[in-house]
Amino acid sequence: MASSDTQHTADFTIFGVLSRPSKKAPMQEQLPCPESKPPVNVYKFYVYSRLCWIVAGILGFWSVASLLNFLSDSTEEYSSSSSSSPPLLSDHPPTPIFSSMPHPEVVQYPSTDSLQSAKGLPASDLSDDACDGKHVYMHSLPPMFNQDIISDCEQNSRKWIDVCSATANGGLGPILEDEEGLFTHPQNGIHSWYNTEQFILDVLFHTRMKKYRCLTSNSLKADLIYVPFYAGLDLTRYLWDANVSIRDHLPNALAGWLTERPEWKAMDGRDHFLVTGKMSWDFRRPMDEESGWGNNLLELPALKNVSVLLIEKDTNRASHVEHAIPYPTHFHPHKDSEVNEWQDSMRAKERVNLVAFAGANRPADSLGRSSIWAELMEQCRSSEFCKLLDCNEDESGCNSPSAIMKLFQESVFCLQPIGHLYTRRSVFDSILCGCIPVLFHAHTVYTQYNWHLPQNFSSYSVFIPEEYIRAKLPVIEQYLRRFPALQVEEMREKVISLIPSLIYAHPDHQLEKVKDAFDVAMDALLLKVRASRRETSF
């Protein structure tokens, strides 16, 4: 049973189930016990000697006994509390469910100490000129890199994306109708809720940048240089084309155009950045491959120093240029007061569901492991306190922003397993609705959005490694019900406090004091380039 590659993997027994972490799969954080103050630090489980195996066996025996005792107690608890009333949470610290379980090896979370001030430049860095140190120059690219792609929107649309609809209103998409009264009301005829495509950040960011307060036409004055290339939309129209030269055409042309510009030569591209609503993998086809997924944009040596903002970075490489930023939600406020009003309304929501899940069955992953979606759906169906939106049966509902928002607004916790990607827009939808995300993989959030989310992960989310779900160890409802009510209240308040930094404001209306996802990203980029200038000046 022992692996020959023992320096990377180790077999261990979890309640009698033999488990071996995949060598290719990212390592997981331990399941936090729902105590009044959940632990922030995570620990590694090492096997040092045979004595440890003996101890582990003893612990495993007591774990089985504890679990059976817990499930017995839980059955009595639910039979006595079964009613149509909202779910009740304990007022006392619960008994940890997995206290005796050996810990999987944990994710090595990236250090982001240098960027913890990204949510606002320190006052000492600002002079009387509000734009001092914050000027951005935007390249005027040939239209083939952006405007031509959306001008030919019908031709460039695919069955999974209507480019014409997605790029309407500067990337906001069509206005959302609010038949159920779920959204904030238009003010002075200005709408703030749109059916925004989740992969449209290329266009949305460009539209916002055109109205950026500190935009300058003088490149010599610029602290940052923006490259408005619609990389995601360009890739989408050719993604399934077998001819890689077509897929690589615009990336190669962009590299040639940029490297001939005088602005490029000052820092060899270190002060340049581009934004795309896609994931790193889409732009990482090796230069020597004549087939395979995606194009070669992020593999081009000429562009190796350009910062790239995308919805999902490659967590398997130590890249200094990739930075994940939030998916766009449907909320694009135009005033600070509208943000505050929305937060207050989420605080006041009556949450009748303990937990919610919107999803469908998924096939096995590339490693042959079964998806946990089916297990989550089955657990949700069997619980009267879990509300399931089954996308197999109600595809239109799952494509309805109103249906999703209503579900999340009525729920305390929202299940967020990985899908085709590690990351999900649904995580940001749940936070927008004040619903505490329950995560099953570290790469869904924790290793991604270091600029926009705090590193104290347990303050705003619950983490259950997906291996435990596959082994059918936790009953999720029972686990979540044992969080003390006060702790849940604190977590929900933390979630609601994060809303401003995770939404993209209406590009035509600048917020005053509230910093949105765009502002946070720009501040972080400015800090990064400022540090790079200091390094290269020596």
C-alpha positions as CSV (number, residue, x, y, z in Angstrom):
1,M,0.0,0.0,0.0
2,A,2.9,2.4,0.5
3,S,3.7,4.8,-2.2
4,S,7.2,4.8,-3.7
5,D,7.1,8.6,-3.7
6,T,7.0,8.9,0.0
7,Q,8.5,12.4,0.1
8,H,5.4,13.8,-1.5
9,T,2.5,11.7,-0.2
10,A,1.6,9.7,2.9
11,D,-1.1,7.2,3.5
12,F,-3.1,7.8,6.7
13,T,-6.4,6.4,8.1
14,I,-9.4,8.7,8.7
15,F,-12.1,6.9,10.7
16,G,-11.0,3.6,9.0
17,V,-10.9,5.1,5.5
18,L,-7.5,4.9,3.8
19,S,-6.7,8.2,2.3
20,R,-3.8,9.3,0.1
21,P,-3.6,13.0,-1.0
22,S,-3.1,13.3,-4.7
23,K,0.4,14.3,-5.7
24,K,-1.0,16.6,-8.3
25,A,-3.9,18.0,-6.3
26,P,-3.2,21.1,-4.1
27,M,-2.8,20.3,-0.4
28,Q,-5.7,21.1,1.9
29,E,-6.2,23.1,5.1
30,Q,-7.5,21.2,8.2
31,L,-11.2,21.3,8.9
32,P,-11.7,24.1,11.4
33,C,-13.6,23.1,14.5
34,P,-16.5,25.4,15.1
35,E,-15.4,26.9,18.4
36,S,-16.3,30.3,19.6
37,K,-13.1,31.6,18.1
38,P,-12.0,29.2,15.3
39,P,-8.2,28.7,15.0
40,V,-6.5,30.7,12.4
41,N,-3.3,28.8,12.2
42,V,-3.2,25.3,10.6
43,Y,-0.8,22.6,11.4
44,K,0.9,19.8,9.5
45,F,0.5,16.1,10.3
46,Y,3.8,14.3,10.1
47,V,4.5,10.6,10.7
48,Y,7.8,10.4,12.5
49,S,7.9,6.8,13.8
50,R,6.0,3.6,14.2
51,L,4.9,4.9,17.6
52,C,2.9,7.6,15.8
53,W,1.0,4.9,13.8
54,I,0.1,3.1,17.1
55,V,-1.2,6.4,18.5
56,A,-3.1,7.2,15.3
57,G,-4.8,3.8,15.5
58,I,-5.9,4.4,19.0
59,L,-7.2,7.8,18.1
60,G,-9.0,6.3,15.1
61,F,-10.8,3.9,17.4
62,W,-11.9,6.6,19.7
63,S,-12.9,8.8,16.7
64,V,-15.3,6.1,15.5
65,A,-16.8,5.9,18.9
66,S,-17.1,9.6,19.2
67,L,-18.7,10.0,15.8
68,L,-21.2,7.3,16.5
69,N,-22.1,8.9,19.8
70,F,-22.3,12.3,18.1
71,L,-24.6,11.0,15.3
72,S,-26.8,9.4,17.9
73,D,-27.1,12.6,19.9
74,S,-27.7,14.5,16.7
75,T,-30.6,12.3,15.7
76,E,-32.3,13.0,19.0
77,E,-31.6,16.7,18.6
78,Y,-33.2,16.9,15.1
79,S,-36.2,14.7,15.9
80,S,-37.0,17.1,18.7
81,S,-36.3,20.3,16.8
82,S,-37.9,19.4,13.6
83,S,-40.4,22.1,12.6
84,S,-41.1,24.7,10.0
85,S,-39.4,27.4,12.0
86,P,-36.0,28.9,11.0
87,P,-32.9,26.8,11.9
88,L,-31.6,27.4,15.4
89,L,-27.9,27.7,16.2
90,S,-26.3,26.8,19.5
91,D,-25.6,29.5,22.0
92,H,-22.7,27.5,23.5
93,P,-19.4,26.3,22.1
94,P,-20.0,22.9,20.4
95,T,-18.2,19.7,20.8
96,P,-15.7,19.5,17.9
97,I,-16.7,16.8,15.4
98,F,-13.3,16.1,13.9
99,S,-11.0,16.8,16.9
100,S,-9.4,13.4,16.7
101,M,-9.0,13.3,12.9
102,P,-5.4,13.3,11.6
103,H,-4.8,16.5,9.8
104,P,-4.1,16.5,6.0
105,E,-1.0,18.4,4.9
106,V,-2.0,22.0,4.6
107,V,-1.9,24.6,1.9
108,Q,1.1,26.8,2.0
109,Y,-0.7,30.2,1.7
110,P,1.2,32.9,-0.1
111,S,2.5,35.7,1.9
112,T,0.9,39.0,1.1
113,D,2.2,41.2,3.9
114,S,3.6,43.7,1.5
115,L,0.1,44.2,0.0
116,Q,-2.0,44.4,3.2
117,S,-2.3,48.2,2.7
118,A,-3.6,47.7,-0.8
119,K,-7.1,48.8,0.3
120,G,-5.9,52.4,0.6
121,L,-2.6,54.2,0.1
122,P,-1.3,55.5,3.4
123,A,-2.0,59.2,3.9
124,S,1.8,60.0,4.0
125,D,1.9,58.9,0.3
126,L,-0.6,61.5,-0.8
127,S,0.1,65.2,-1.4
128,D,-2.2,68.1,-2.0
129,D,-2.5,66.7,-5.5
130,A,-5.0,63.8,-5.1
131,C,-3.4,62.1,-8.1
132,D,0.2,62.4,-7.0
133,G,1.7,58.9,-7.5
134,K,-1.5,57.6,-9.0
135,H,-1.4,58.7,-12.6
136,V,-2.3,56.1,-15.3
137,Y,-1.6,56.3,-19.0
138,M,-3.8,54.2,-21.3
139,H,-2.3,53.0,-24.5
140,S,-4.3,53.8,-27.6
141,L,-4.2,50.4,-29.2
142,P,-5.1,49.7,-32.8
143,P,-8.8,48.8,-32.8
144,M,-8.1,45.2,-33.7
145,F,-7.1,44.6,-30.1
146,N,-10.4,45.8,-28.6
147,Q,-13.1,47.7,-30.5
148,D,-13.1,45.5,-33.6
149,I,-13.9,42.5,-31.4
150,I,-17.1,43.9,-30.0
151,S,-18.1,45.7,-33.2
152,D,-18.3,42.3,-34.8
153,C,-20.2,41.0,-31.7
154,E,-22.6,38.8,-33.6
155,Q,-19.9,37.1,-35.6
156,N,-17.8,36.6,-32.5
157,S,-20.6,35.3,-30.3
158,R,-20.6,31.6,-29.4
159,K,-23.4,29.3,-28.0
160,W,-22.1,29.9,-24.4
161,I,-21.8,33.7,-24.7
162,D,-23.7,36.4,-26.5
163,V,-21.0,39.0,-27.0
164,C,-23.5,41.7,-28.1
165,S,-25.5,41.3,-24.9
166,A,-22.4,40.9,-22.7
167,T,-20.7,44.1,-24.0
168,A,-23.9,46.2,-23.8
169,N,-23.7,49.3,-21.5
170,G,-19.9,49.2,-21.5
171,G,-19.7,45.6,-20.2
172,L,-22.4,45.9,-17.6
173,G,-24.8,44.0,-19.8
174,P,-28.6,44.5,-20.0
175,I,-30.5,46.1,-17.1
176,L,-32.0,43.6,-14.7
177,E,-35.7,43.7,-14.1
178,D,-36.6,43.5,-10.4
179,E,-40.0,41.8,-10.4
180,E,-39.5,40.4,-6.8
181,G,-38.2,43.6,-5.2
182,L,-34.8,42.0,-4.4
183,F,-32.6,44.9,-5.6
184,T,-32.1,48.6,-4.7
185,H,-34.4,50.9,-6.7
186,P,-33.2,53.1,-9.5
187,Q,-32.3,56.6,-8.3
188,N,-32.9,59.6,-10.7
189,G,-33.4,57.1,-13.5
190,I,-30.0,55.5,-13.0
191,H,-30.0,51.7,-12.7
192,S,-27.5,49.8,-10.6
193,W,-28.4,46.2,-11.4
194,Y,-27.4,44.5,-14.6
195,N,-27.2,41.0,-16.0
196,T,-23.4,41.2,-16.1
197,E,-21.6,38.3,-17.9
198,Q,-19.1,36.7,-15.4
199,F,-16.2,36.6,-18.0
200,I,-16.4,40.3,-19.2
201,L,-13.8,42.1,-17.0
202,D,-11.8,43.0,-20.2
203,V,-14.5,45.4,-21.3
204,L,-15.9,46.4,-17.9
205,F,-12.4,47.4,-16.6
206,H,-11.7,49.4,-19.8
207,T,-14.9,51.3,-19.5
208,R,-14.2,52.2,-15.9
209,M,-10.6,53.2,-16.8
210,K,-11.8,55.7,-19.3
211,K,-13.4,57.6,-16.4
212,Y,-10.5,57.1,-14.0
213,R,-9.9,60.3,-12.0
214,C,-6.1,60.2,-12.5
215,L,-5.9,59.2,-16.2
216,T,-3.2,61.2,-18.0
217,S,-2.4,61.7,-21.6
218,N,1.2,62.4,-20.7
219,S,3.0,59.0,-20.5
220,L,6.1,60.6,-18.9
221,K,3.9,61.6,-16.0
222,A,2.4,58.1,-15.6
223,D,2.9,55.8,-12.6
224,L,1.1,52.9,-14.3
225,I,0.4,52.1,-18.0
226,Y,-2.8,50.3,-18.9
227,V,-3.0,48.0,-22.0
228,P,-6.7,47.7,-23.0
229,F,-6.4,44.4,-24.9
230,Y,-9.6,42.3,-24.8
231,A,-7.6,39.1,-24.4
232,G,-10.5,37.0,-23.1
233,L,-13.0,38.0,-25.8
234,D,-10.2,37.4,-28.5
235,L,-9.5,34.0,-27.1
236,T,-13.2,33.0,-26.8
237,R,-13.9,33.4,-30.5
238,Y,-10.9,31.2,-31.5
239,L,-10.7,28.8,-28.5
240,W,-11.9,25.8,-30.4
241,D,-10.0,26.6,-33.5
242,A,-7.4,23.9,-34.2
243,N,-5.1,26.4,-35.9
244,V,-2.9,27.7,-33.1
245,S,-1.5,30.4,-35.3
246,I,-4.9,32.1,-35.4
247,R,-5.3,31.8,-31.6
248,D,-1.8,33.3,-31.2
249,H,-2.1,36.0,-33.8
250,L,-3.2,39.0,-31.6
251,P,-1.0,38.1,-28.6
252,N,2.1,38.0,-30.9
253,A,1.0,41.2,-32.5
254,L,0.5,42.9,-29.2
255,A,3.9,41.9,-28.0
256,G,5.4,43.4,-31.2
257,W,3.5,46.6,-30.9
258,L,4.2,47.2,-27.2
259,T,7.9,46.5,-27.3
260,E,8.3,49.2,-30.0
261,R,6.7,51.9,-27.9
262,P,8.9,54.4,-26.0
263,E,6.8,53.9,-22.9
264,W,7.8,50.2,-22.8
265,K,11.6,50.8,-22.7
266,A,11.6,52.8,-19.5
267,M,10.9,49.7,-17.3
268,D,10.8,46.8,-19.8
269,G,7.0,46.5,-19.2
270,R,7.2,46.3,-15.4
271,D,4.9,49.3,-15.1
272,H,2.4,47.9,-17.7
273,F,-0.8,45.9,-16.9
274,L,-3.7,44.3,-18.7
275,V,-7.0,42.9,-17.4
276,T,-8.9,39.8,-18.6
277,G,-12.0,38.1,-17.4
278,K,-10.5,34.6,-18.0
279,M,-8.2,32.3,-16.1
280,S,-4.4,31.9,-16.4
281,W,-4.7,28.5,-17.9
282,D,-6.4,29.9,-21.0
283,F,-3.2,31.9,-21.9
284,R,-0.5,29.4,-20.9
285,R,-0.1,27.1,-23.9
286,P,3.6,26.3,-24.2
287,M,5.4,28.0,-27.0
288,D,6.6,24.7,-28.5
289,E,3.1,23.1,-28.6
290,E,1.3,23.1,-31.9
291,S,-1.9,21.9,-30.2
292,G,-3.5,22.1,-26.8
293,W,-5.7,24.5,-24.9
294,G,-5.7,28.3,-25.2
295,N,-3.1,30.7,-26.6
296,N,0.4,31.7,-25.7
297,L,-0.2,35.2,-24.3
298,L,1.3,34.6,-20.9
299,E,4.1,32.5,-22.3
300,L,5.5,35.2,-24.5
301,P,9.0,36.2,-23.2
302,A,8.4,39.8,-24.3
303,L,5.5,40.1,-21.9
304,K,7.0,38.4,-18.9
305,N,7.0,41.6,-16.8
306,V,3.5,42.8,-17.6
307,S,1.1,42.5,-14.6
308,V,-2.1,40.6,-15.5
309,L,-5.3,40.9,-13.6
310,L,-7.6,37.9,-14.1
311,I,-10.4,36.1,-12.3
312,E,-8.2,33.0,-11.5
313,K,-4.5,32.9,-11.3
314,D,-2.3,29.8,-11.7
315,T,-1.6,28.8,-8.1
316,N,0.9,26.1,-9.1
317,R,3.5,28.6,-10.2
318,A,5.1,31.3,-8.2
319,S,4.2,34.1,-10.6
320,H,4.9,37.7,-9.7
321,V,2.8,39.0,-12.6
322,E,-0.6,37.2,-12.1
323,H,-3.1,38.7,-9.7
324,A,-6.6,37.4,-9.2
325,I,-9.4,40.0,-8.8
326,P,-13.1,39.4,-8.1
327,Y,-15.6,38.2,-10.6
328,P,-18.1,41.0,-11.5
329,T,-21.5,40.6,-9.7
330,H,-24.8,42.1,-10.9
331,F,-24.6,45.1,-8.5
332,H,-22.9,48.3,-9.9
333,P,-23.8,51.2,-7.5
334,H,-23.3,54.8,-8.4
335,K,-23.3,56.3,-4.9
336,D,-21.8,55.5,-1.5
337,S,-25.2,55.7,0.1
338,E,-26.5,53.0,-2.2
339,V,-23.7,50.6,-1.0
340,N,-24.5,51.4,2.6
341,E,-28.3,50.9,2.0
342,W,-27.6,47.5,0.4
343,Q,-25.4,46.4,3.4
344,D,-28.1,47.4,5.8
345,S,-30.8,45.5,3.9
346,M,-28.6,42.4,4.0
347,R,-28.2,42.7,7.8
348,A,-32.0,42.9,8.2
349,K,-32.8,39.9,6.0
350,E,-34.7,37.0,7.6
351,R,-32.7,33.9,6.8
352,V,-35.1,30.9,6.8
353,N,-32.6,28.4,5.5
354,L,-29.5,27.2,7.4
355,V,-27.7,26.3,4.2
356,A,-28.3,26.7,0.5
357,F,-26.8,25.2,-2.7
358,A,-27.3,26.0,-6.3
359,G,-25.7,23.4,-8.6
360,A,-25.9,20.3,-10.8
361,N,-24.2,17.0,-11.0
362,R,-20.7,17.2,-12.3
363,P,-18.5,14.6,-14.0
364,A,-15.3,13.2,-12.4
365,D,-12.2,15.5,-12.5
366,S,-9.1,15.0,-14.6
367,L,-7.6,12.8,-11.8
368,G,-10.6,10.5,-12.0
369,R,-12.0,11.6,-8.6
370,S,-15.8,11.8,-8.3
371,S,-17.3,15.3,-8.0
372,I,-18.6,16.2,-4.5
373,W,-21.6,18.0,-6.1
374,A,-23.7,14.9,-6.1
375,E,-23.0,14.3,-2.4
376,L,-23.7,17.9,-1.5
377,M,-27.0,17.8,-3.4
378,E,-28.0,14.5,-1.7
379,Q,-27.3,15.9,1.7
380,C,-29.2,19.1,0.9
381,R,-32.3,17.1,-0.4
382,S,-32.3,15.1,2.8
383,S,-32.4,18.1,5.1
384,E,-35.4,20.3,5.8
385,F,-33.1,23.2,6.6
386,C,-31.1,23.1,3.3
387,K,-32.6,24.8,0.2
388,L,-31.4,23.3,-3.1
389,L,-31.7,24.9,-6.5
390,D,-31.1,21.9,-8.8
391,C,-29.8,23.1,-12.1
392,N,-30.4,19.7,-13.6
393,E,-34.1,20.2,-13.2
394,D,-34.3,24.0,-13.2
395,E,-31.7,25.3,-15.7
396,S,-33.6,28.6,-16.2
397,G,-33.7,29.2,-12.5
398,C,-29.9,28.7,-12.2
399,N,-29.5,31.2,-15.1
400,S,-31.7,33.7,-13.3
401,P,-29.8,36.3,-11.2
402,S,-33.0,36.9,-9.3
403,A,-33.5,33.3,-8.3
404,I,-29.9,33.0,-7.2
405,M,-30.0,36.2,-5.2
406,K,-33.3,35.3,-3.5
407,L,-31.9,31.9,-2.5
408,F,-28.7,33.4,-1.0
409,Q,-30.5,36.2,0.7
410,E,-32.7,33.7,2.6
411,S,-29.8,31.5,3.8
412,V,-27.2,31.6,6.5
413,F,-24.5,29.5,4.7
414,C,-23.9,28.9,1.0
415,L,-22.1,25.8,-0.3
416,Q,-19.4,26.7,-2.8
417,P,-17.6,23.6,-4.2
418,I,-15.2,23.9,-7.2
419,G,-16.7,23.4,-10.7
420,H,-15.0,23.5,-14.0
421,L,-12.7,26.0,-12.4
422,Y,-11.3,26.4,-8.9
423,T,-13.0,29.8,-8.6
424,R,-16.7,30.6,-8.8
425,R,-18.6,33.8,-9.3
426,S,-21.2,32.3,-7.0
427,V,-18.8,33.0,-4.0
428,F,-19.1,36.7,-4.7
429,D,-22.8,36.5,-5.2
430,S,-23.2,34.8,-1.8
431,I,-21.0,37.5,-0.1
432,L,-23.1,40.2,-1.8
433,C,-26.2,38.6,-0.2
434,G,-24.6,38.3,3.2
435,C,-24.5,34.5,3.0
436,I,-21.4,32.9,4.6
437,P,-19.5,30.9,2.0
438,V,-18.7,27.2,2.8
439,L,-15.6,26.4,0.8
440,F,-14.1,22.9,0.0
441,H,-10.9,23.8,-1.8
442,A,-8.2,26.4,-0.9
443,H,-7.8,27.6,-4.4
444,T,-11.4,28.7,-4.6
445,V,-10.6,31.8,-2.6
446,Y,-7.8,31.6,-0.1
447,T,-4.8,31.4,-2.5
448,Q,-6.4,33.8,-5.0
449,Y,-7.8,37.1,-3.9
450,N,-5.1,38.4,-1.6
451,W,-5.7,42.0,-2.5
452,H,-9.4,41.9,-1.8
453,L,-10.0,39.5,1.0
454,P,-8.5,39.2,4.5
455,Q,-6.0,36.5,5.3
456,N,-8.0,35.6,8.4
457,F,-10.1,33.1,6.4
458,S,-12.2,31.8,9.3
459,S,-13.5,35.2,10.0
460,Y,-15.7,35.2,6.8
461,S,-15.9,31.6,5.6
462,V,-16.1,27.9,6.6
463,F,-13.6,25.4,5.2
464,I,-14.3,21.7,4.8
465,P,-11.7,19.9,2.7
466,E,-13.5,18.1,-0.2
467,E,-11.7,14.8,0.7
468,Y,-13.9,14.6,3.8
469,I,-17.1,15.0,1.7
470,R,-15.9,12.2,-0.6
471,A,-15.3,10.0,2.4
472,K,-18.8,10.9,3.6
473,L,-17.4,11.9,7.0
474,P,-19.2,15.2,7.9
475,V,-23.0,15.7,7.7
476,I,-22.7,19.3,6.7
477,E,-26.0,20.5,8.3
478,Q,-25.0,19.0,11.6
479,Y,-21.6,20.6,11.5
480,L,-22.9,24.0,10.6
481,R,-25.7,23.9,13.2
482,R,-23.0,23.6,16.0
483,F,-21.5,27.0,15.3
484,P,-22.5,29.3,18.2
485,A,-25.1,31.9,17.2
486,L,-22.9,34.7,18.2
487,Q,-20.0,33.5,16.1
488,V,-22.3,33.1,13.0
489,E,-23.5,36.7,13.6
490,E,-20.0,37.9,13.7
491,M,-19.1,36.0,10.5
492,R,-22.1,37.4,8.7
493,E,-21.2,40.9,9.7
494,K,-17.7,40.4,8.4
495,V,-19.1,39.1,5.1
496,I,-21.3,42.1,4.7
497,S,-18.4,44.5,5.6
498,L,-16.5,43.0,2.6
499,I,-19.2,43.8,0.0
500,P,-17.8,47.2,-1.0
501,S,-14.3,45.9,-2.0
502,L,-15.8,43.0,-4.0
503,I,-18.2,45.0,-6.3
504,Y,-17.5,47.1,-9.4
505,A,-19.2,50.5,-9.2
506,H,-21.1,51.9,-12.2
507,P,-18.4,53.3,-14.5
508,D,-20.3,56.5,-15.2
509,H,-20.5,57.4,-11.5
510,Q,-17.5,57.7,-9.2
511,L,-18.0,56.6,-5.6
512,E,-16.6,59.1,-3.1
513,K,-15.3,57.4,0.1
514,V,-16.1,53.8,-0.7
515,K,-13.3,51.8,-2.4
516,D,-14.7,49.1,-4.8
517,A,-12.9,46.2,-6.4
518,F,-11.5,48.5,-9.1
519,D,-10.0,50.9,-6.5
520,V,-8.5,48.1,-4.5
521,A,-6.8,46.6,-7.5
522,M,-5.5,50.0,-8.7
523,D,-4.0,50.8,-5.3
524,A,-2.3,47.4,-5.1
525,L,-0.8,47.8,-8.6
526,L,0.5,51.3,-7.7
527,L,2.2,49.9,-4.6
528,K,3.7,47.0,-6.6
529,V,5.1,49.3,-9.3
530,R,6.4,51.8,-6.8
531,A,8.3,49.0,-5.1
532,S,9.6,47.8,-8.5
533,R,10.9,51.3,-9.2
534,R,12.7,51.4,-5.9
535,E,14.4,48.1,-6.7
536,T,15.5,49.0,-10.2
537,S,16.8,52.4,-9.1
538,F,19.7,50.8,-7.2
